[in-house]
Amino acid sequence: MGERLTTGEICARSVTIAFRATPLDEAARLMRDNHVGCLVVVDEVGGKRIVVGVLTDRDIVTAVVAPGLDPATLRVEDVMTTDLVTASGEDSLIDLMRIMRRKGVRRIPVVGGEGELIGVVALDDVLDILSQELSLLVEAIDSEGKRERQMRS
């Protein structure tokens, strides 16, 4: 990773996807089988996977299970979030955190210049990176103390 972490560097490139027409019960099985809480919904356009929505486990619970709808009768497009929040692969980590805070989202698809899927970043990924950075700061503080003790001995 470079000095300026970009969203493209930190995103997971292995993304579980679905298409608009994917049956909702199949989408739920994809989430379970892949141990993910979110599917990125794409359209195939010119050989590229263009991000058109996101389906979360919470979407299924609040829009289908809670009102008592039959998931076997629905498709991903009936439930997915289309008010899309994405990040560019060139966005900095700080830009990404600002987007997450401003939009109130925990997972963000990362897209290229034509809206094509590059990866996905989850809040957990950001927290992991920040914890690594904080560990480096703690090590710097510890190192300074050791250096000072050596100089004064």
C-alpha positions, 0 to 999 in steps of 0.5 A: 500500500502506498503512503495515501491509501486509496479505496481501490487498494483496500477494497475486497476484490472478491465480491458476491454479486447478484443480478436484478432477476435473481430470485430473492430466496436464491440471493439469501442462500448466496449470502449464507453460503458466502458468509456475506451480509451484502450482495452487489447487484450488477447488470452485464453491459459490454462485458463489464459488471455495472453496479445498479444496486445493493441487497443487504440482509437487513433489506430482506428482513425489513422489506420481506420477512417483517411484513410477512411476504413470501421471498420465493415470489420476489426477485432481487430487484424488488427489494434491492437498494437503488439509491446507490452509494459508491466510491471511486477506486481513487478515493482516499481512505478519508474520503471513504470514511466521510462518505460512509458517515454522511450516507450512513452506510457500512458497505460501499461498492467500489467502481471504476470510471464507467460504473463497473464493479472493482470491489467492495469495502465494509466498515470492518475493513476500514476499522482493521486498517485504522487499528493497524495505523494506530498500532504503528503510532503506539509503537512509535510512542514505545520506541521514543520511550526506549530511546530516551531511557537508553540515552539517559542510562 
